[in-house]
Amino acid sequence: MASSRNSADRALTEALSRFSAAGGPLPAPDHPLMIAFSGGLDSTVLLHAAVRSIGAQAIVAAHVDHGLQPLSKSWAEHCAGESAALGVRFVGLHAHGSPDHGDSVEQWARGARYRLLFKAAAELGAAALMTAHHADDQLETLLLALARGSGLDGLTGIAESDCREGVALLRPLLTVTQSQLAHEARRLGLRWVDDPSNLELNFARNAVRHRLMPVLREVLPDLAGQLPATIGLLRQARATLQSLADDDLREVSSGLRAGLQIIDRAALASLPAPRRDAVLRSWVRGLGCLPPPQARLQAMNDQLVVGTGAYGEVRHDGWQLMRYRDAIFGVPCSERICRSYEPAAIEWRGESSVSVGSDSALEFRVAAEGLSAAWLRSGPLHLAPATSGARLRLSPDRASRSMKNLWQEAGIPAWLRPRFPALWRDGRLLLAAPFGLDRSQDWPIERPGIAIDWVMADDADLRRVFMQVPATAHRPS
């Protein structure tokens, strides 16, 4: 029989007590405890334990349908029914999209699931989000970290508590084994669903679970139970090293641009290799990413730190980690790095503003000196990307410059250049964002006349990462 010391009820109560002692709010109907409820054995035991411990009115069960299995709709219906039978509020969430070509289905599903759960928990004002990770999950994670060549971040396993996106994350069952949870589920006569993908041995975690774990339980039956002490010592060592890495990260950061932390590549490259690796681990952890395995960490060094080209990019745990010249930064893969626009003919009829895509506009205003309004009305302006060989004169008393030279001087990488709108008239470049109008003397100029400005609707536009934005490139406050 499972020991009451390791029961789900006892583990959950102790975890909530520690959470409360650390200043966390007690679950209540207006600040509920959200349970990540897959409908499987582990989360079913956790949900029932939570109802017994704190009452159904203080709980919300949240189920994420990834749409990856034919039976996923019926699983969601099962979870809704079980929640209703317990008197627990139920939230059904749906993951949209699919992993990119070559990306891990498991990793995509995990990222989508947590994004949805954290968003729902924040919207509900949840006291905390709770998941049913248990002692066997902890051991599997440690074994996989060893296989990936992870450092201390990976070897310290799954944390009992965490905070992401302003939501407390609790995992109270890390001292309870899967066999103890199964015993409890059978004793209570609980109903749960089984995901057939958990039996697919082509997934590394499944292979460890079904082929390696039975042998370990036979040879080292107390291994999972002894992990907390071992992991505690590893975490002490990690905390010491992490403090040093955080200090180094602050030293090599060159501040915030467009809401992003920018790392100075040259400063990072000057550190000894072990400290450089520690900074990279600290940085990606701050982004909310999983610890990088050794091969991925080496790729980060090669592409982002010591690479000789102008560009570098590594994808890790749903993020694009990028370098342009000496700026290293990261953005979520789900975000488009600058929304583009469609080439079009613009028939100007005196409007003050013409939208360009979804994030910027061309504004037409009266200026002391500018283009002839009649001339602007007399023919179409063509909105299309500037070519690298096109020339732009930034001042009447200076020579024209090629767009390629202007882009390079401004530090705008090649993959961003097509996102900048340009206006052409009769096959000639009239305006190129973000630099402004061509100032050649042969354009039809009037006093007063019409000035054209490109303005960004979003001050957090990533184009600001690469350049000092001219006065005409942002919307005046």
C-alpha positions as CSV (number, residue, x, y, z in Angstrom):
1,M,0.0,0.0,0.0
2,A,1.2,3.5,-0.8
3,S,2.6,5.4,2.2
4,S,0.3,8.2,3.4
5,R,3.5,10.3,3.7
6,N,3.7,10.3,-0.1
7,S,0.0,10.5,-0.9
8,A,-1.2,13.1,-3.4
9,D,-3.4,14.8,-0.7
10,R,-0.5,15.2,1.7
11,A,1.9,16.4,-1.0
12,L,-0.6,18.9,-2.3
13,T,-1.4,20.3,1.2
14,E,2.3,20.6,2.1
15,A,3.0,22.4,-1.3
16,L,0.2,24.9,-0.7
17,S,1.4,25.5,2.8
18,R,4.9,26.3,1.6
19,F,3.4,28.5,-1.2
20,S,1.4,30.4,1.4
21,A,4.3,30.8,3.8
22,A,6.3,32.3,0.9
23,G,3.6,35.0,0.5
24,G,1.4,33.2,-2.1
25,P,-2.4,33.8,-1.9
26,L,-4.7,31.1,-0.6
27,P,-7.0,29.7,-3.3
28,A,-10.5,31.1,-3.2
29,P,-13.4,31.4,-5.6
30,D,-12.2,34.8,-6.9
31,H,-8.6,33.6,-7.0
32,P,-8.9,29.9,-7.8
33,L,-6.2,27.3,-8.1
34,M,-6.0,26.2,-11.7
35,I,-5.3,22.5,-12.3
36,A,-3.8,21.6,-15.7
37,F,-6.2,18.7,-16.4
38,S,-5.2,16.4,-19.3
39,G,-7.7,13.7,-18.2
40,G,-4.8,11.3,-17.7
41,L,-4.2,9.3,-14.5
42,D,-1.8,11.8,-12.9
43,S,-3.8,14.9,-13.4
44,T,-7.0,13.1,-12.4
45,V,-5.5,12.1,-9.1
46,L,-4.3,15.7,-8.6
47,L,-7.7,17.2,-9.3
48,H,-9.5,14.9,-6.9
49,A,-6.9,15.6,-4.2
50,A,-7.3,19.3,-4.7
51,V,-11.1,19.1,-4.3
52,R,-10.7,17.1,-1.1
53,S,-8.0,19.6,0.2
54,I,-9.5,23.0,-0.6
55,G,-13.0,22.4,-2.0
56,A,-14.4,22.5,-5.5
57,Q,-15.4,26.2,-5.5
58,A,-11.8,27.3,-5.3
59,I,-10.6,25.2,-8.2
60,V,-10.6,25.6,-12.0
61,A,-9.8,22.6,-14.2
62,A,-8.1,23.7,-17.5
63,H,-7.8,21.3,-20.4
64,V,-5.8,22.0,-23.6
65,D,-6.9,20.2,-26.8
66,H,-3.8,20.1,-29.1
67,G,-5.8,18.6,-32.0
68,L,-3.0,16.1,-32.6
69,Q,-5.1,12.9,-31.9
70,P,-8.4,11.8,-33.5
71,L,-9.8,11.2,-29.9
72,S,-8.8,14.6,-28.6
73,K,-12.3,16.0,-28.7
74,S,-13.6,13.1,-26.7
75,W,-10.9,13.6,-24.1
76,A,-11.9,17.3,-23.8
77,E,-15.5,16.1,-23.3
78,H,-14.4,13.6,-20.7
79,C,-12.5,16.3,-18.7
80,A,-15.5,18.6,-18.9
81,G,-17.8,15.8,-17.5
82,E,-15.4,14.9,-14.7
83,S,-15.1,18.5,-13.7
84,A,-18.9,18.9,-13.7
85,A,-19.3,15.8,-11.6
86,L,-16.9,17.3,-9.0
87,G,-18.5,20.7,-9.1
88,V,-15.3,22.2,-10.5
89,R,-15.3,25.1,-13.0
90,F,-14.0,23.9,-16.4
91,V,-12.0,25.8,-19.0
92,G,-11.5,24.2,-22.4
93,L,-8.5,25.6,-24.4
94,H,-7.6,24.9,-28.0
95,A,-4.0,25.0,-29.5
96,H,-3.9,26.2,-33.0
97,G,-1.2,25.8,-35.6
98,S,1.4,23.1,-36.0
99,P,5.2,22.7,-35.5
100,D,7.4,24.0,-38.2
101,H,9.1,21.5,-40.5
102,G,11.7,19.6,-38.6
103,D,10.6,20.8,-35.2
104,S,9.6,18.5,-32.4
105,V,5.9,17.8,-32.0
106,E,6.4,17.3,-28.3
107,Q,8.2,20.6,-27.9
108,W,5.6,22.5,-30.0
109,A,2.7,21.0,-27.9
110,R,4.4,21.8,-24.7
111,G,5.0,25.4,-25.7
112,A,1.5,25.9,-27.0
113,R,0.0,24.2,-23.8
114,Y,1.9,26.4,-21.4
115,R,1.2,29.6,-23.3
116,L,-2.5,28.9,-23.2
117,L,-2.5,27.8,-19.6
118,F,-0.6,30.8,-18.3
119,K,-2.8,33.2,-20.4
120,A,-6.0,31.6,-19.0
121,A,-4.6,31.6,-15.4
122,A,-3.7,35.3,-15.7
123,E,-7.1,36.2,-17.1
124,L,-8.8,34.4,-14.2
125,G,-6.6,35.9,-11.6
126,A,-5.6,32.4,-10.5
127,A,-3.7,32.1,-7.2
128,A,-1.5,29.5,-9.0
129,L,-1.3,27.0,-11.8
130,M,-0.7,23.4,-10.7
131,T,0.6,20.5,-12.8
132,A,0.8,16.8,-12.0
133,H,4.5,16.2,-12.6
134,H,5.6,13.4,-10.3
135,A,8.8,11.7,-9.1
136,D,9.1,9.4,-12.1
137,D,8.9,12.5,-14.4
138,Q,11.7,14.0,-12.4
139,L,13.9,11.0,-12.9
140,E,13.1,10.8,-16.7
141,T,13.9,14.5,-17.0
142,L,17.3,13.9,-15.3
143,L,18.1,11.0,-17.5
144,L,17.2,12.9,-20.7
145,A,19.3,15.8,-19.5
146,L,22.3,13.5,-19.0
147,A,21.8,12.2,-22.5
148,R,21.6,15.7,-24.0
149,G,24.8,16.8,-22.3
150,S,23.0,19.4,-20.2
151,G,24.8,21.4,-17.5
152,L,23.5,22.1,-14.0
153,D,20.3,23.8,-15.3
154,G,19.2,20.4,-16.8
155,L,20.6,18.3,-14.0
156,T,18.6,20.1,-11.4
157,G,15.4,18.8,-12.9
158,I,11.9,20.0,-12.5
159,A,11.4,22.8,-9.9
160,E,8.6,22.4,-7.3
161,S,7.6,26.0,-7.9
162,D,8.2,28.6,-10.5
163,C,6.8,31.9,-11.8
164,R,6.2,32.6,-15.4
165,E,4.4,35.5,-17.1
166,G,3.3,36.6,-13.6
167,V,1.6,33.3,-12.8
168,A,2.9,31.0,-9.9
169,L,3.5,27.5,-11.1
170,L,3.3,24.7,-8.6
171,R,4.2,21.0,-9.0
172,P,3.3,19.3,-5.7
173,L,3.7,15.7,-6.7
174,L,7.4,15.5,-7.3
175,T,7.9,13.4,-4.2
176,V,5.2,10.9,-5.3
177,T,5.9,8.1,-7.7
178,Q,3.7,7.1,-10.6
179,S,3.0,3.7,-9.0
180,Q,1.8,5.5,-5.9
181,L,-0.5,7.6,-8.0
182,A,-1.8,4.6,-9.9
183,H,-2.5,2.8,-6.6
184,E,-4.4,5.8,-5.3
185,A,-6.4,6.1,-8.5
186,R,-7.4,2.4,-8.4
187,R,-8.3,2.6,-4.7
188,L,-10.6,5.5,-5.3
189,G,-12.1,4.0,-8.4
190,L,-11.2,7.0,-10.6
191,R,-11.7,7.2,-14.3
192,W,-9.1,8.6,-16.7
193,V,-8.1,8.6,-20.4
194,D,-5.0,7.1,-21.9
195,D,-3.2,9.0,-24.7
196,P,-1.9,6.4,-27.2
197,S,0.9,8.7,-28.2
198,N,2.4,8.0,-24.8
199,L,3.2,4.4,-26.1
200,E,5.0,5.6,-29.2
201,L,8.7,4.6,-28.5
202,N,10.1,6.9,-31.2
203,F,9.7,9.7,-28.7
204,A,12.7,9.7,-26.4
205,R,10.8,10.3,-23.2
206,N,8.4,7.4,-24.0
207,A,11.3,5.1,-24.7
208,V,12.9,6.0,-21.4
209,R,9.6,5.5,-19.5
210,H,8.7,2.1,-21.0
211,R,12.1,0.5,-21.6
212,L,14.6,2.0,-19.2
213,M,12.5,2.9,-16.1
214,P,11.3,-0.7,-15.4
215,V,14.9,-1.8,-15.3
216,L,15.9,1.0,-13.0
217,R,13.0,0.3,-10.6
218,E,14.1,-3.3,-10.4
219,V,17.9,-2.6,-9.9
220,L,17.6,0.7,-8.0
221,P,14.1,0.7,-6.4
222,D,14.8,3.8,-4.2
223,L,16.3,5.9,-7.0
224,A,13.3,8.1,-7.6
225,G,12.8,8.6,-3.9
226,Q,16.4,9.7,-3.3
227,L,16.5,12.3,-6.1
228,P,15.2,15.2,-4.0
229,A,18.3,15.2,-1.8
230,T,20.7,14.9,-4.8
231,I,18.9,17.6,-6.7
232,G,18.9,19.9,-3.7
233,L,22.7,19.7,-3.6
234,L,23.0,20.4,-7.3
235,R,20.7,23.4,-6.9
236,Q,22.9,24.9,-4.2
237,A,25.9,24.7,-6.6
238,R,23.8,26.1,-9.5
239,A,22.6,29.0,-7.4
240,T,26.2,30.0,-6.6
241,L,27.3,29.8,-10.3
242,Q,24.1,31.5,-11.4
243,S,24.8,34.6,-9.3
244,L,28.1,35.0,-11.1
245,A,26.5,34.4,-14.5
246,D,23.9,37.0,-13.8
247,D,26.6,39.5,-12.9
248,D,28.3,38.7,-16.2
249,L,25.1,39.0,-18.1
250,R,24.5,42.5,-16.7
251,E,28.0,43.5,-17.7
252,V,27.7,42.3,-21.4
253,S,24.1,43.7,-21.9
254,S,24.0,46.9,-23.8
255,G,20.5,47.8,-22.6
256,L,17.0,47.5,-24.0
257,R,15.9,48.4,-27.5
258,A,12.4,47.8,-28.9
259,G,11.7,46.1,-25.6
260,L,14.4,43.5,-26.1
261,Q,17.5,42.9,-24.0
262,I,20.5,43.4,-26.4
263,I,23.7,41.6,-25.6
264,D,27.0,43.1,-26.9
265,R,28.6,40.3,-28.9
266,A,32.1,41.6,-28.5
267,A,31.8,41.9,-24.7
268,L,30.4,38.4,-24.5
269,A,33.1,37.0,-26.7
270,S,35.8,38.5,-24.5
271,L,34.8,36.3,-21.6
272,P,36.5,32.9,-20.9
273,A,34.6,30.1,-22.5
274,P,33.0,28.6,-19.3
275,R,31.7,32.1,-18.2
276,R,30.4,32.7,-21.7
277,D,28.5,29.5,-21.7
278,A,27.1,30.4,-18.3
279,V,25.9,33.8,-19.6
280,L,24.2,32.1,-22.5
281,R,22.4,29.7,-20.2
282,S,21.3,32.6,-17.9
283,W,20.1,34.6,-20.9
284,V,17.9,31.9,-22.4
285,R,16.5,30.9,-19.0
286,G,15.5,34.6,-18.6
287,L,13.6,34.2,-21.9
288,G,11.6,31.3,-20.4
289,C,13.4,28.7,-22.4
290,L,14.5,25.2,-21.5
291,P,18.2,24.8,-20.7
292,P,20.1,24.2,-23.9
293,P,21.8,20.9,-24.4
294,Q,25.5,21.0,-25.1
295,A,25.2,20.8,-28.9
296,R,22.7,23.7,-28.9
297,L,24.9,25.7,-26.6
298,Q,27.8,25.1,-29.0
299,A,25.6,26.3,-31.9
300,M,24.8,29.5,-30.0
301,N,28.5,30.1,-29.5
302,D,29.3,29.4,-33.2
303,Q,26.4,31.4,-34.7
304,L,25.9,34.2,-32.1
305,V,29.2,34.8,-30.4
306,V,32.2,33.9,-32.5
307,G,30.7,33.8,-36.0
308,T,32.5,35.9,-38.6
309,G,29.5,36.8,-40.8
310,A,27.2,39.7,-40.3
311,Y,24.3,37.4,-39.3
312,G,23.7,34.4,-37.1
313,E,20.6,32.6,-35.9
314,V,19.8,29.6,-33.7
315,R,16.3,28.3,-32.9
316,H,15.8,27.1,-29.4
317,D,12.6,26.1,-27.5
318,G,10.3,28.3,-29.6
319,W,12.6,31.3,-29.8
320,Q,14.7,32.7,-32.6
321,L,18.1,33.7,-31.1
322,M,19.7,36.1,-33.5
323,R,22.8,38.2,-34.1
324,Y,23.3,41.1,-36.4
325,R,26.8,42.5,-36.3
326,D,27.4,43.0,-32.6
327,A,23.8,42.8,-31.4
328,I,22.5,39.5,-30.0
329,F,18.8,39.3,-29.1
330,G,15.9,36.8,-29.2
331,V,12.2,36.9,-30.2
332,P,9.5,34.2,-30.1
333,C,9.2,32.2,-33.3
334,S,5.4,32.9,-33.2
335,E,6.0,36.6,-33.7
336,R,6.6,38.0,-37.2
337,I,9.7,40.0,-37.1
338,C,8.3,43.0,-38.9
339,R,5.1,42.9,-40.8
340,S,5.6,43.5,-44.5
341,Y,3.3,45.3,-46.9
342,E,1.9,44.6,-50.4
343,P,3.2,46.6,-53.4
344,A,0.4,48.8,-54.7
345,A,-0.3,52.0,-56.7
346,I,-1.4,54.9,-54.6
347,E,-3.6,57.6,-56.1
348,W,-3.2,60.5,-53.7
349,R,-6.2,62.7,-53.5
350,G,-5.2,64.9,-50.5
351,E,-5.5,62.3,-47.7
352,S,-3.4,63.1,-44.6
353,S,-2.5,59.5,-44.1
354,V,-2.2,56.3,-46.2
355,S,-1.8,53.0,-44.3
356,V,1.1,50.8,-45.2
357,G,0.5,47.3,-44.0
358,S,-0.7,46.9,-40.5
359,D,2.0,48.6,-38.5
360,S,2.9,51.9,-40.3
361,A,1.6,54.6,-42.6
362,L,2.7,57.3,-45.0
363,E,1.6,60.8,-43.7
364,F,1.2,63.7,-46.0
365,R,1.5,67.2,-44.4
366,V,1.8,70.8,-45.4
367,A,5.4,72.1,-44.9
368,A,7.1,75.4,-45.6
369,E,8.7,73.7,-48.6
370,G,7.7,70.5,-50.2
371,L,6.4,68.6,-53.2
372,S,3.8,70.1,-55.5
373,A,0.3,69.0,-54.4
374,A,-0.9,69.2,-58.0
375,W,1.9,67.1,-59.2
376,L,1.3,64.4,-56.5
377,R,-2.4,64.3,-57.6
378,S,-1.5,64.1,-61.3
379,G,-0.2,60.5,-61.3
380,P,0.1,57.3,-59.2
381,L,2.8,56.7,-56.6
382,H,4.0,53.2,-56.6
383,L,4.6,51.5,-53.2
384,A,7.3,48.8,-53.6
385,P,10.6,47.9,-51.9
386,A,13.6,49.9,-52.7
387,T,16.3,48.1,-54.7
388,S,19.9,48.0,-53.5
389,G,21.1,50.0,-56.5
390,A,18.5,52.7,-56.3
391,R,19.9,56.1,-55.2
392,L,18.6,58.6,-52.6
393,R,19.8,62.1,-52.0
394,L,19.4,63.0,-48.3
395,S,20.4,66.6,-48.7
396,P,20.2,69.0,-51.7
397,D,23.9,69.9,-51.3
398,R,25.2,66.3,-51.0
399,A,25.6,63.5,-53.5
400,S,23.1,60.8,-53.8
401,R,23.8,57.4,-52.1
402,S,22.9,53.9,-53.0
403,M,20.3,52.2,-50.9
404,K,22.8,49.4,-50.2
405,N,25.2,51.9,-48.7
406,L,22.5,53.6,-46.6
407,W,21.2,50.3,-45.3
408,Q,24.7,49.2,-44.3
409,E,25.5,52.5,-42.7
410,A,22.3,52.4,-40.7
411,G,22.9,48.8,-39.6
412,I,19.7,47.3,-41.2
413,P,20.1,43.6,-42.0
414,A,19.2,42.3,-45.4
415,W,16.2,40.3,-44.2
416,L,14.6,43.5,-42.8
417,R,15.2,45.8,-45.8
418,P,12.1,44.7,-47.9
419,R,9.9,45.5,-44.9
420,F,10.7,49.2,-45.3
421,P,8.2,51.0,-47.6
422,A,9.5,53.0,-50.6
423,L,7.6,55.3,-53.0
424,W,8.4,55.5,-56.7
425,R,7.2,57.9,-59.3
426,D,7.7,57.3,-63.0
427,G,10.3,54.6,-62.2
428,R,12.3,56.8,-59.9
429,L,12.8,56.6,-56.1
430,L,10.9,59.4,-54.4
431,L,10.9,58.2,-50.8
432,A,12.7,55.4,-48.9
433,A,11.8,54.6,-45.3
434,P,13.2,55.2,-42.9
435,F,15.5,57.8,-44.5
436,G,12.9,60.1,-46.0
437,L,12.3,61.9,-49.3
438,D,14.8,62.2,-52.0
439,R,16.1,65.8,-52.0
440,S,17.2,66.2,-55.6
441,Q,16.5,69.6,-57.1
442,D,14.6,68.4,-60.1
443,W,11.4,67.3,-58.2
444,P,8.5,69.8,-58.5
445,I,9.0,71.8,-55.3
446,E,6.5,74.5,-53.9
447,R,6.5,76.9,-51.0
448,P,4.4,75.8,-49.1
449,G,4.4,72.2,-50.3
450,I,3.7,68.6,-49.2
451,A,6.1,66.7,-47.1
452,I,5.7,62.9,-46.8
453,D,6.8,61.0,-43.7
454,W,6.8,57.3,-42.9
455,V,5.5,56.7,-39.3
456,M,5.5,53.6,-37.3
457,A,2.3,52.7,-35.4
458,D,4.2,50.6,-33.0
459,D,7.1,52.1,-31.1
460,A,8.3,48.6,-30.2
461,D,9.0,47.8,-33.8
462,L,12.1,45.6,-34.1
463,R,13.6,47.8,-36.7
464,R,14.7,50.0,-33.8
465,V,17.1,47.2,-32.7
466,F,19.3,47.9,-35.7
467,M,19.4,51.6,-36.1
468,Q,19.0,55.1,-34.7
469,V,15.5,56.0,-35.8
470,P,15.4,59.4,-37.7
471,A,13.0,62.0,-36.6
472,T,10.7,61.3,-39.5
473,A,10.5,57.5,-38.8
474,H,8.3,57.6,-35.7
475,R,4.9,59.1,-34.9
476,P,5.3,62.4,-33.0
477,S,4.0,62.3,-29.5
